[in-house]
Amino acid sequence: MSDYVKKEMTTEIREKLLEMIEIDRKLKSDRMRFTSSLNEYKVFNSVEPSNAKNFNALLMYLLYLSYSANAYFGETLVKSGDNEEYIAPTIWSELNKSAEDGLLCQYTSLIGKIVGDVLFGFGRTEMVQGFVYFEFGSFVSSLIPQLDTNYHSFFLLDGQLVDPLVHQFDYMLHDFKVPFVVGDIPPVITYVGCEESMESIFKILKQHTSVKDIEEWIEMHINCMNSLISNGELDKLSKKVIGFVKENN
């Protein structure tokens, strides 16, 4: 793990949180972003990565889904929109609807939490909703200051933060270009959020899927992940990710 400074809930971050919550309320969206009281939100810090079995497969699966639905720098790893044949039709529909709504991070965090409970054991994962805050200036953020704060959702495994969609903020990361965050958080990013209750998670899930049976939804994702493992798609992505990290860090 790289050296890092422990981060706290500063006055500036607290004010940003209040701004994000107020913006969310004004939007009057039927999608849940900020579901808890202010005092329940906290800043997340780096921890030693977990060695959970099957974790890499789940991480690559979430990366594969996010790259398939988006035109972020992921196009250099998995061509956006070209993978429908490898992804179950229901998942493909949910995936693209989430991307269109700007809530792909919420969708992948749901998978991380719910499917993770099956793969790793119930209680080892948590879904978190909140935001990411970039603590440095850039050409983009100097032109549009509010870009330094973005709504975001991620999940925890054994207490470590897992963010398979950090690549969507590539334009803010500069010298810290990473395809994902696992445990070790880049020093330029502050993650703020609240761990969701199972009641809230089930409500959020209903907003993303028409599948009534949650066991069916879980099985659908596990089957899709196993199919991508069997046909070598996740292995190819894993090798490309390793190459990308070596080139950019």
Rosetta silent file (secondary structure, phi, psi, omega in degrees, C-alpha in Angstrom):
SEQUENCE: MSDYVKKEMTTEIREKLLEMIEIDRKLKSDRMRFTSSLNEYKVFNSVEPSNAKNFNALLMYLLYLSYSANAYFGETLVKSGDNEEYIAPTIWSELNKSAEDGLLCQYTSLIGKIVGDVLFGFGRTEMVQGFVYFEFGSFVSSLIPQLDTNYHSFFLLDGQLVDPLVHQFDYMLHDFKVPFVVGDIPPVITYVGCEESMESIFKILKQHTSVKDIEEWIEMHINCMNSLISNGELDKLSKKVIGFVKENN
SCORE:     score description
SCORE:     0.000 S_00000001
   1 L     0.000  139.252  177.484    0.000    0.000    0.000 S_00000001
   2 L   -74.308  159.934  177.031    1.237    3.498   -0.783 S_00000001
   3 L   -66.761  144.875  179.360    1.699    6.055    2.010 S_00000001
   4 L  -151.135  157.738  177.383   -1.406    8.132    2.656 S_00000001
   5 L  -100.227  129.429  179.125   -2.725   10.758    5.015 S_00000001
   6 L   -64.926  132.142 -176.665   -5.831    9.867    6.970 S_00000001
   7 L  -102.661  147.687 -178.654   -8.697   12.122    5.924 S_00000001
   8 L  -122.039  169.834  176.116  -11.396   13.551    8.147 S_00000001
   9 L   -79.575   90.007 -178.725  -14.803   15.170    7.657 S_00000001
  10 L   -76.970  168.250  177.318  -13.597   18.751    7.264 S_00000001
  11 H   -60.857  -40.222  179.932  -15.842   21.815    7.245 S_00000001
  12 H   -63.189  -44.301  179.950  -15.284   22.158    3.493 S_00000001
  13 H   -67.285  -39.511  178.266  -16.300   18.560    2.809 S_00000001
  14 H   -61.808  -40.115  177.743  -19.331   18.886    5.096 S_00000001
  15 H   -66.202  -38.764  176.887  -20.444   21.986    3.181 S_00000001
  16 H   -61.981  -41.761  179.311  -20.018   20.117   -0.106 S_00000001
  17 H   -60.984  -44.889  178.518  -22.181   17.307    1.265 S_00000001
  18 H   -61.047  -39.662  178.034  -24.921   19.756    2.228 S_00000001
  19 H   -63.109  -45.112 -178.207  -24.786   21.260   -1.268 S_00000001
  20 H   -64.337  -41.270  179.005  -25.071   17.834   -2.916 S_00000001
  21 H   -63.974  -42.625 -179.527  -28.012   16.832   -0.717 S_00000001
  22 H   -65.521  -41.675  177.194  -29.812   20.110   -1.468 S_00000001
  23 H   -61.142  -43.107 -179.427  -29.250   19.737   -5.225 S_00000001
  24 H   -61.703  -41.080  179.583  -30.584   16.185   -5.047 S_00000001
  25 H   -65.090  -40.160 -178.954  -33.739   17.340   -3.253 S_00000001
  26 H   -66.897  -31.487  178.356  -34.372   20.077   -5.806 S_00000001
  27 H   -67.316  -25.396  179.894  -34.118   17.569   -8.644 S_00000001
  28 L    51.630   41.372 -179.940  -36.990   15.631   -7.050 S_00000001
  29 L   -75.115  148.417  175.502  -35.733   12.482   -8.705 S_00000001
  30 L   -84.057   -0.675  175.169  -37.427    9.165   -8.043 S_00000001
  31 L   -91.692  135.503 -176.989  -33.943    7.654   -7.900 S_00000001
  32 L   -84.029  121.805  174.942  -32.423    7.499   -4.403 S_00000001
  33 L  -113.037  -60.967 -179.634  -29.079    9.254   -4.014 S_00000001
  34 L  -109.412  106.736 -168.771  -28.863   10.692   -0.522 S_00000001
  35 L  -108.774   -7.417 -172.314  -31.018    8.579    1.764 S_00000001
  36 L  -121.739  171.157  177.824  -29.667    9.229    5.245 S_00000001
  37 L   -73.486  157.758 -175.284  -29.221   12.066    7.724 S_00000001
  38 H   -54.607  -40.825 -175.197  -26.085   14.203    7.492 S_00000001
  39 H   -67.459  -13.633 -179.336  -24.504   12.728   10.631 S_00000001
  40 H   -86.091   -9.103 -179.823  -24.494    9.229    9.107 S_00000001
  41 L   -85.899  146.954 -179.185  -22.050   10.185    6.350 S_00000001
  42 E  -145.265  166.029  176.524  -18.324    9.660    6.832 S_00000001
  43 E   -92.452  136.279 -179.874  -15.008    9.902    5.018 S_00000001
  44 E  -100.795  141.886 -178.420  -13.462    6.614    3.875 S_00000001
  45 L  -120.446  166.379  179.447   -9.743    5.913    4.102 S_00000001
  46 L   -64.645  144.120  173.672   -7.307    3.414    2.610 S_00000001
  47 L  -139.946  165.231  177.402   -7.095   -0.052    4.158 S_00000001
  48 L   -62.607  132.597  179.694   -5.180   -3.214    3.320 S_00000001
  49 L   -60.038  145.910  176.961   -6.799   -4.994    0.332 S_00000001
  50 L   -80.416  151.277  176.894   -8.822   -8.127    1.047 S_00000001
  51 L  -106.564   34.187 -177.108   -7.739  -11.472   -0.384 S_00000001
  52 L   -60.344  134.754  177.665  -11.284  -12.772   -0.812 S_00000001
  53 L   -63.574  139.779  179.112  -11.607  -15.694   -3.203 S_00000001
  54 L    75.517    2.011 -177.839  -13.354  -14.796   -6.489 S_00000001
  55 H   -64.684  -43.590 -178.243  -12.920  -11.076   -5.841 S_00000001
  56 H   -60.322  -37.067  178.870  -10.869  -10.447   -8.988 S_00000001
  57 H   -63.609  -43.733  179.326  -13.544  -12.156  -11.093 S_00000001
  58 H   -65.893  -42.723  179.653  -16.271   -9.921   -9.645 S_00000001
  59 H   -60.987  -46.478  179.178  -14.125   -6.800  -10.067 S_00000001
  60 H   -64.729  -34.793  177.572  -13.370   -7.618  -13.719 S_00000001
  61 H   -63.259  -45.421  179.850  -17.059   -8.373  -14.283 S_00000001
  62 H   -66.214  -38.414  176.219  -18.071   -4.952  -12.947 S_00000001
  63 H   -63.816  -43.186 -179.133  -15.365   -3.275  -15.035 S_00000001
  64 H   -60.519  -44.452  179.170  -16.530   -5.174  -18.113 S_00000001
  65 H   -63.626  -46.890 -176.790  -20.113   -4.035  -17.580 S_00000001
  66 H   -65.478  -40.933  178.548  -19.150   -0.411  -16.965 S_00000001
  67 H   -67.102  -35.734 -178.567  -16.817   -0.251  -19.970 S_00000001
  68 H   -65.919  -30.805 -175.150  -19.431   -1.891  -22.194 S_00000001
  69 H   -94.139  -10.086 -171.709  -22.040    0.737  -21.346 S_00000001
  70 L  -128.915  161.071  177.982  -19.866    3.831  -21.447 S_00000001
  71 L  -108.642   33.557  174.429  -17.548    5.814  -23.678 S_00000001
  72 L   -74.042 -165.835 -178.654  -15.077    6.701  -20.938 S_00000001
  73 H   -65.498   -6.463  176.859  -11.433    5.716  -21.407 S_00000001
  74 H   -58.118  -19.791  179.313  -12.743    2.160  -21.048 S_00000001
  75 H   -60.596  -23.562  178.609  -13.144    2.134  -24.830 S_00000001
  76 H   -78.355  -12.567 -178.646   -9.434    1.459  -24.986 S_00000001
  77 L  -109.049  -45.044  176.818   -9.972   -1.705  -22.929 S_00000001
  78 L  -137.404  122.327 -176.740  -13.433   -2.912  -23.957 S_00000001
  79 L   -65.199  122.358 -178.085  -15.171   -1.333  -26.944 S_00000001
  80 L   -61.266  130.688  173.899  -18.311    0.423  -25.741 S_00000001
  81 L    83.925   -5.135 -175.991  -21.528   -1.018  -27.101 S_00000001
  82 L   -98.234    9.466 -169.808  -19.939   -3.991  -28.874 S_00000001
  83 L  -116.432   18.672 -177.183  -20.525   -6.600  -26.187 S_00000001
  84 H   -59.727  -33.153 -178.117  -24.254   -7.199  -26.260 S_00000001
  85 H   -66.352  -21.154 -178.101  -23.726  -10.764  -27.462 S_00000001
  86 H   -95.997   -9.385 -173.969  -21.809  -11.570  -24.254 S_00000001
  87 L  -116.632  133.837 -179.675  -24.255   -9.987  -21.817 S_00000001
  88 L   -54.730  139.334 -176.056  -27.725  -11.300  -20.893 S_00000001
  89 H   -52.790  -41.099 -179.821  -30.477   -9.142  -22.517 S_00000001
  90 H   -65.330  -42.372  178.134  -32.006   -8.126  -19.172 S_00000001
  91 H   -64.677  -42.622  179.407  -28.622   -7.067  -17.808 S_00000001
  92 H   -59.020  -42.517  179.424  -27.834   -5.192  -21.019 S_00000001
  93 H   -65.305  -47.002  179.747  -31.111   -3.274  -20.731 S_00000001
  94 H   -63.133  -40.716 -177.784  -30.592   -2.454  -17.045 S_00000001
  95 H   -60.936  -49.838 -176.827  -26.977   -1.504  -17.669 S_00000001
  96 H   -72.169  -33.243  176.020  -27.701    0.991  -20.409 S_00000001
  97 H   -65.030  -41.793  178.196  -30.708    2.493  -18.607 S_00000001
  98 H   -62.135  -41.817  179.246  -28.499    3.070  -15.555 S_00000001
  99 H   -64.927  -42.240  179.165  -25.831    4.698  -17.740 S_00000001
 100 H   -62.515  -35.376 -179.590  -28.413    6.951  -19.411 S_00000001
 101 L   -82.600   -3.018 -177.651  -29.690    8.046  -15.986 S_00000001
 102 L    73.768   25.791 -175.784  -26.177    8.781  -14.757 S_00000001
 103 L  -126.910   30.858  178.870  -26.484    6.026  -12.150 S_00000001
 104 H   -64.056  -35.285  178.537  -24.207    3.309  -13.461 S_00000001
 105 H   -62.508  -36.168  178.445  -22.124    3.564  -10.291 S_00000001
 106 H   -66.390  -42.056 -179.161  -25.272    2.845   -8.274 S_00000001
 107 H   -65.159  -46.643 -179.376  -26.086   -0.197  -10.420 S_00000001
 108 H   -68.307  -30.337  177.145  -22.595   -1.708  -10.206 S_00000001
 109 H   -69.289  -35.067  174.395  -22.515   -1.055   -6.449 S_00000001
 110 H   -60.275  -45.688  178.955  -25.766   -2.977   -6.105 S_00000001
 111 H   -62.248  -45.207 -179.665  -24.156   -5.911   -7.901 S_00000001
 112 H   -57.650  -41.972 -179.052  -21.049   -5.605   -5.749 S_00000001
 113 H   -74.009  -54.844 -170.470  -23.122   -5.703   -2.567 S_00000001
 114 H   -73.825  -47.449  177.643  -25.826   -8.242   -3.436 S_00000001
 115 H   -70.482  -35.122  177.767  -23.811  -10.659   -5.573 S_00000001
 116 H   -59.993  -36.707  177.781  -20.844  -10.127   -3.256 S_00000001
 117 H   -60.282  -34.214 -179.875  -22.915  -11.383   -0.325 S_00000001
 118 H   -76.604  -42.635 -176.362  -23.414  -14.652   -2.202 S_00000001
 119 H   -73.182  -38.831 -171.542  -19.803  -15.005   -3.347 S_00000001
 120 H  -109.039  -13.989 -177.155  -18.041  -13.937   -0.139 S_00000001
 121 L   111.033  133.269 -176.082  -20.578  -14.526    2.622 S_00000001
 122 L   -58.619  137.124  177.402  -23.355  -12.315    3.933 S_00000001
 123 L    96.016   -7.854 -179.849  -22.201   -9.300    5.915 S_00000001
 124 L   -89.318  -13.627 -179.704  -18.782   -8.908    4.277 S_00000001
 125 E  -119.211  153.166  176.020  -19.992   -6.310    1.769 S_00000001
 126 E  -139.724  141.170  173.213  -21.700   -2.933    2.144 S_00000001
 127 E   -94.119  135.275 -177.766  -23.198   -0.582   -0.448 S_00000001
 128 E  -124.652  135.738  173.769  -22.258    3.079    0.015 S_00000001
 129 E  -122.005  141.479 -179.775  -23.824    6.184   -1.508 S_00000001
 130 E   175.581 -123.285  178.346  -22.369    9.669   -1.314 S_00000001
 131 E  -157.345  167.185  172.785  -19.874   11.563   -3.434 S_00000001
 132 E  -113.872  142.213 -177.378  -16.260   11.918   -4.480 S_00000001
 133 E  -126.799  125.824 -179.400  -14.374   15.160   -3.947 S_00000001
 134 E   -96.320  123.462 -168.799  -11.215   16.072   -5.857 S_00000001
 135 L   -95.114   28.251  178.740   -8.835   18.075   -3.694 S_00000001
 136 L  -148.030  160.271  179.950   -6.796   19.835   -6.341 S_00000001
 137 L   -84.774  158.506  173.803   -7.346   22.256   -9.177 S_00000001
 138 L  -150.132  168.467  179.034   -7.292   21.404  -12.849 S_00000001
 139 H   -58.545  -42.700 -179.599   -7.937   23.231  -16.098 S_00000001
 140 H   -65.339  -49.647 -176.161  -11.408   21.680  -16.266 S_00000001
 141 H   -69.769  -23.296  176.695  -12.342   22.383  -12.634 S_00000001
 142 H   -71.463  -29.247  177.319  -11.026   25.959  -12.883 S_00000001
 143 H   -80.112  -40.066 -179.141  -13.522   26.573  -15.669 S_00000001
 144 L  -129.513   86.214 -172.994  -16.389   24.716  -13.967 S_00000001
 145 H   -55.145  -33.209 -175.593  -15.631   24.588  -10.200 S_00000001
 146 H   -67.717  -10.846  179.011  -18.573   22.334   -9.321 S_00000001
 147 H   -70.316   -9.984  179.858  -16.926   19.488  -11.239 S_00000001
 148 H   -75.391   -7.578  179.540  -14.662   18.908   -8.242 S_00000001
 149 E  -130.329  126.641 -177.919  -17.595   17.182   -6.502 S_00000001
 150 E  -135.119  137.741  171.229  -19.605   14.361   -8.045 S_00000001
 151 E   -56.506  140.671  179.777  -22.380   12.083   -6.804 S_00000001
 152 E  -156.468  153.309  176.142  -20.976    8.582   -6.525 S_00000001
 153 E  -132.170  144.258 -179.573  -21.761    5.113   -5.260 S_00000001
 154 E  -151.988 -175.265  177.949  -19.320    2.336   -4.417 S_00000001
 155 E  -139.418  166.083  179.894  -19.136   -0.712   -2.149 S_00000001
 156 E  -115.491  144.683  171.186  -17.037   -2.166    0.635 S_00000001
 157 E  -130.865  116.903 -176.906  -15.587   -5.658    1.000 S_00000001
 158 L    53.047   36.092  177.514  -14.183   -6.498    4.420 S_00000001
 159 L    86.884  -12.927  179.250  -13.982   -2.759    5.065 S_00000001
 160 E   -85.211  141.090  178.464  -11.945   -1.931    1.949 S_00000001
 161 E   -78.655  132.841  177.954  -13.409    0.549   -0.509 S_00000001
 162 E  -123.698  119.381  179.722  -14.062   -0.833   -3.995 S_00000001
 163 E  -128.650   97.292 -179.883  -14.793    1.590   -6.839 S_00000001
 164 L   -81.295   -0.352 -178.783  -14.983   -0.026  -10.296 S_00000001
 165 L  -118.027   18.246  178.375  -16.121    3.253  -11.877 S_00000001
 166 H   -62.010  -23.063 -178.935  -13.378    5.676  -10.843 S_00000001
 167 H   -62.792  -18.754  178.681  -12.328    5.681  -14.512 S_00000001
 168 H   -70.437  -13.904  178.048  -15.291    7.931  -15.316 S_00000001
 169 H  -103.314   24.898 -177.732  -13.393   10.733  -13.545 S_00000001
 170 H   -52.834  -36.980 -177.723  -10.318   10.257  -15.717 S_00000001
 171 H   -66.454  -16.693  179.480  -10.405   13.930  -16.749 S_00000001
 172 H   -99.668  -14.492 -168.858   -9.864   14.897  -13.075 S_00000001
 173 H   -87.699  -22.271  175.932   -7.213   12.333  -12.157 S_00000001
 174 H    52.059 -110.870 -174.948   -4.246   13.552  -14.244 S_00000001
 175 H   -80.365    1.958 -178.325   -1.197   11.636  -12.982 S_00000001
 176 H  -114.044   38.435 -178.251   -3.323    9.221  -10.944 S_00000001
 177 L   -65.641  117.912  179.280   -5.070    7.460  -13.826 S_00000001
 178 L  -138.035  142.802  179.478   -6.408    4.168  -12.489 S_00000001
 179 L   -78.039  -17.205  179.395   -9.126    1.876  -13.894 S_00000001
 180 L  -162.380  166.152  173.979  -10.451    1.078  -10.407 S_00000001
 181 E  -121.224  129.346  176.219   -9.844    1.645   -6.703 S_00000001
 182 E  -137.816  103.621  176.072   -9.468   -1.294   -4.305 S_00000001
 183 L    79.632  -58.696 -175.640   -8.405   -0.528   -0.753 S_00000001
 184 L   -92.175  107.587 -174.062   -5.684    1.982   -1.601 S_00000001
 185 L   -89.283  129.250  176.812   -7.361    5.328   -2.376 S_00000001
 186 L   -55.084  139.352 -174.876   -5.493    7.842   -4.587 S_00000001
 187 L   -62.483  -19.353 -177.363   -4.450   10.842   -2.453 S_00000001
 188 L   -85.331   -4.583 -177.243   -6.272   13.316   -4.716 S_00000001
 189 E  -115.143  135.970  170.371   -9.693   11.757   -4.062 S_00000001
 190 E  -114.859  124.343  177.327  -11.859   11.944   -0.958 S_00000001
 191 E   -98.942  126.212  178.376  -14.721    9.445   -0.743 S_00000001
 192 E  -125.101  134.124 -179.903  -17.673   10.472    1.420 S_00000001
 193 E  -173.033 -179.389  179.661  -20.733    8.287    1.929 S_00000001
 194 E  -132.019  133.537  177.788  -23.168    6.346    4.057 S_00000001
 195 E   -71.533  126.275 -175.608  -23.567    2.580    4.213 S_00000001
 196 L   -80.757  146.742  174.418  -27.058    1.700    3.041 S_00000001
 197 L   -76.563  161.252  178.306  -29.456   -0.529    4.980 S_00000001
 198 H   -63.000  -33.280  177.969  -30.809   -3.664    3.312 S_00000001
 199 H   -60.840  -45.991  178.204  -34.242   -2.016    3.229 S_00000001
 200 H   -66.787  -38.939 -179.565  -32.856    0.892    1.182 S_00000001
 201 H   -61.408  -42.477  178.901  -30.842   -1.464   -1.023 S_00000001
 202 H   -66.575  -35.239  177.083  -33.945   -3.442   -1.981 S_00000001
 203 H   -65.928  -42.545  179.244  -35.790   -0.201   -2.775 S_00000001
 204 H   -65.545  -40.603  179.906  -32.922    0.958   -4.964 S_00000001
 205 H   -59.357  -40.539  179.954  -32.769   -2.427   -6.704 S_00000001
 206 H   -63.198  -24.622  178.622  -36.441   -2.153   -7.662 S_00000001
 207 H   -78.397  -14.642 -177.136  -35.625    1.116   -9.414 S_00000001
 208 H  -107.108  -18.975 -173.877  -33.074   -0.651  -11.610 S_00000001
 209 L  -138.301  151.406  175.117  -34.706   -3.959  -12.496 S_00000001
 210 L   -97.976   -3.452  178.748  -38.068   -5.433  -13.441 S_00000001
 211 L   -69.096  123.279 -175.064  -36.976   -8.860  -12.165 S_00000001
 212 L   -79.322  -36.316 -175.797  -39.254   -9.640   -9.216 S_00000001
 213 L   -93.461  115.686 -177.976  -37.240  -12.451   -7.637 S_00000001
 214 H   -63.729  -32.223  178.026  -33.933  -11.250   -6.207 S_00000001
 215 H   -65.391  -35.598  176.926  -32.517  -14.791   -6.317 S_00000001
 216 H   -66.429  -40.174  179.842  -33.239  -14.853  -10.037 S_00000001
 217 H   -64.732  -43.238  178.639  -31.483  -11.492  -10.441 S_00000001
 218 H   -62.960  -47.056 -179.300  -28.432  -12.751   -8.526 S_00000001
 219 H   -60.978  -37.853  179.105  -28.309  -15.977  -10.542 S_00000001
 220 H   -59.969  -43.541 -179.798  -28.569  -13.984  -13.767 S_00000001
 221 H   -72.031  -40.812  179.226  -25.455  -11.984  -12.874 S_00000001
 222 H   -64.323  -40.013  177.636  -23.469  -14.959  -11.613 S_00000001
 223 H   -64.258  -40.938  179.431  -24.289  -16.880  -14.815 S_00000001
 224 H   -65.030  -43.797  178.891  -23.257  -13.892  -16.925 S_00000001
 225 H   -61.952  -45.838 -179.860  -19.999  -13.524  -14.995 S_00000001
 226 H   -63.809  -35.152  177.438  -19.223  -17.234  -15.320 S_00000001
 227 H   -64.984  -41.310  179.013  -19.970  -17.067  -19.054 S_00000001
 228 H   -68.934  -28.156  174.696  -17.511  -14.178  -19.463 S_00000001
 229 H   -71.254  -45.812 -176.632  -14.933  -16.200  -17.536 S_00000001
 230 H   -63.206  -39.751 -178.023  -15.525  -19.291  -19.695 S_00000001
 231 L   -88.239    5.625  173.639  -15.208  -17.455  -23.013 S_00000001
 232 L    83.179    3.099 -177.214  -12.059  -15.657  -21.875 S_00000001
 233 H   -65.297  -42.034 -178.239  -13.478  -12.130  -21.949 S_00000001
 234 H   -71.655  -32.863  177.392  -12.628  -11.327  -18.324 S_00000001
 235 H   -66.713  -40.858  177.934   -9.127  -12.754  -18.664 S_00000001
 236 H   -62.814  -42.612  179.769   -8.508  -10.561  -21.720 S_00000001
 237 H   -64.461  -42.407 -179.423   -9.771   -7.519  -19.831 S_00000001
 238 H   -58.510  -42.969  179.355   -7.601   -8.334  -16.807 S_00000001
 239 H   -66.295  -38.671  178.458   -4.470   -8.437  -18.990 S_00000001
 240 H   -67.199  -37.898  179.045   -5.401   -5.139  -20.658 S_00000001
 241 H   -63.888  -44.432  178.624   -5.975   -3.528  -17.274 S_00000001
 242 H   -59.433  -42.313  178.889   -2.559   -4.666  -16.049 S_00000001
 243 H   -65.275  -40.049  179.743   -0.996   -3.219  -19.206 S_00000001
 244 H   -63.756  -44.251 -179.951   -2.872    0.051  -18.801 S_00000001
 245 H   -62.076  -41.262 -179.383   -1.739    0.444  -15.197 S_00000001
 246 H   -65.248  -37.148 -177.902    1.901   -0.190  -16.144 S_00000001
 247 H   -73.779  -30.094 -170.996    1.754    2.398  -18.951 S_00000001
 248 H  -108.662    0.961 -179.419    0.068    5.114  -16.915 S_00000001
 249 L  -136.003    0.000    0.000    1.621    4.815  -13.463 S_00000001
